[in-house]
Amino acid sequence: MNWISNYVRPKINSLFSRREVPENLWTKCDNCGQMLFHRELSNNLNVCTNCNHHMPITPRDRFTALFDGGIFTEVAVPRPIDDPLKFRDQKKYPDRLKAAQKQTGEQEAMLVAEGEMGRTPIVAAAQDFSFMAGSMGMYVGNAIIAAAERAVELKRPLILFSAAGGARMQEGILSLMQMPRTTVAVQMLKEAGLPYIVVLTHPTTGGVTASYAMLGDVHIAEPNALICFAGPRVIEQTIRETLPEGFQRAEYLLDHGMLDRVTSRTEMRDELITITRMLMQQPPPVIADLPAPAEIESGAEVADLDPPSEPEKA
Amino acid sequence: MTNYLDFEKPLAEIEGKASELRALARENEEMDVEAEASALDQKAAKLLTDLYVNLTPWRKCQVARHADRPHCQDYINALFTEFTPLAGDRNFADDHAVMGGLARFDDKPVVVIGHEKGNDTKSRIERNFGMARPEGYRKAIRLMDLADRFGLPIISLVDTPGAYPGKGAEERGQSEAIARSTEKCLQVKVPVISVIIGEGGSGGAVAFATANRVAMLEHSVYSVISPEGCASILWKDAEKMREAAEALRLTAQDLRELGVCDSIIEEPLGGAHRARDVAMQAVGGTLRTFLSELTPQSGDELVSNRRKKYLAIGSTGLAA
């Protein structure tokens, strides 16, 4: 270290705008290490174009790709009371929440929306793993109840994308109570005769798997997603043996009868359209039936300036 | 031989001294130790009161897990007649961590289901320490269906560290079994009453404890995660379980305030294991009250009230 590297170089660096070399231009695949051009990666829904590894995607980006023309309307979720237990570990719970809100730009760990998918009206809910590990607390419970109520009101199917490390410990027993609460939400859909389709994404664990994520009419998982009740580390500590290759991954669960299908994210939308239309007794979708409906509902949100994603060309 | 918990050590010493004195007196008839021994008894009684009057959450966890605490089997023997265990999930196996069957409570037929932890090394292993596998939950679902079909109230006795985290349990769908069991609790058109008699460990407890009425023994606990588990995740140190137990608000008293528990059943001084019959009869009294409140309700009312109860949970928090 000398004065040139300590003082002069930072000064020189600061003279050049950082914007000339934007970060995130390239992303390295977590799995194969391939450098992927950012736009190419996001156009492929964060699925590695080299090895088909599924990287995380935010609920907003997912909905943009899911709904026709990227147009959807958010369904309001009743806000639960703040910090019901006055929970404090090394940090205060409200501080952890604020940090997560700042980091993600989202209010909480689930986004609920209504709109059309391949001209099929649906309600969708997606869990946000980047928000406190997607953990299921009172907000997530309220979101699922709101989604189910809206679906029943509009007589639409509910498609739920799960992703969570489990229950939100900072809400103690009240997070655990979301297991029965969300189960009531699922029952509302079933009694109304509406399809409830669960798309299990990486990772879906703990109390989330042991409630609404395993009560779907159809269970579809993304490739290689970890889906379990107890995580592999807990099990290894309990039984003191190494677990088989691919244990608790989507393909393993498919083999053990817990899932209907494992489907790549890039093909998920078409598959969801096919399935929901059959369950709703609607005619088959017409290829290239897009772009989206002309009317945009008031308050609708155009979440992306990119051109709408085209359906797969036959 | 009483098993003492770590915080009861001073008590163990005094009670030990008193019984030693009495043993000496029995051998040696001229010795009169009664005055001294009863002074020790009084001292012990006072200490016991002091220890239990304000039990910390972590100590409550210890009492809830006490080896001598009455377990499911004990309650069934004490409170029910004609207990007829029914076994198996008709699918894969019979899970010994979950016991259940037909029985009579006050001569009326009911279905009783509960976690059994076992009371010595052999039975603990056989019962898998009260940690159920998917077969246990599927057996419970089957029994709840049976109750529903024949209009029998369901009584569940919850006492589990949690669902078993094992390879086979995962492969056979632990999550799905728990989810379906919770769903079944919410569907049946008969009264569902649950008593947390010891540990209510996370999803493994919810699967049985989703009920019209939930009672908790005074020193039982019910939590989303064990204090040790919470401490190792949030404090990165499993030894911080005291802090975690405090923060999680897992005591019957806190859960009553949060509306998760409907009623607290008082325990004898020093915990249910010190006067097992008293504790078990107190549970019987609560079951009687709940049944008389619920039996007049129609099947549809029971289902809709149960749902409303769960949807309303979380509307009030704890005072600072």
Interface residues (C-beta under 8 A of the other chain):
Chain A: P80 I81 D82 D83 P84 L85 K86 F87 R88 D89 Q90 M138 G141 I145 A167 M169 E171 G172 I173 L174 S175 L176 M177 M179 P180 R181 T183 V184 V186 Q187 G206 G207 T209 A210 S211 Y212 A213 M214 L215 I227 C228 F229 A230 V234 I235 T238 I239 E241 L243 F247 Q248 H256 G257 M258
Chain B: A163 P165 G166 K167 A169 E170 E171 R172 G173 Q174 S175 E176 I178 A179 R180 T182 E183 C185 L186 Q187 S202 G203 V206 A207 T210 Y222 S223 V224 I225 C230 I233 L234 W235 E243 A244 A247 L248 R249 L250 D254 L255 L258 V260 R307 Y310 L311 I313 G314 S315 T316 G317 L318 A320
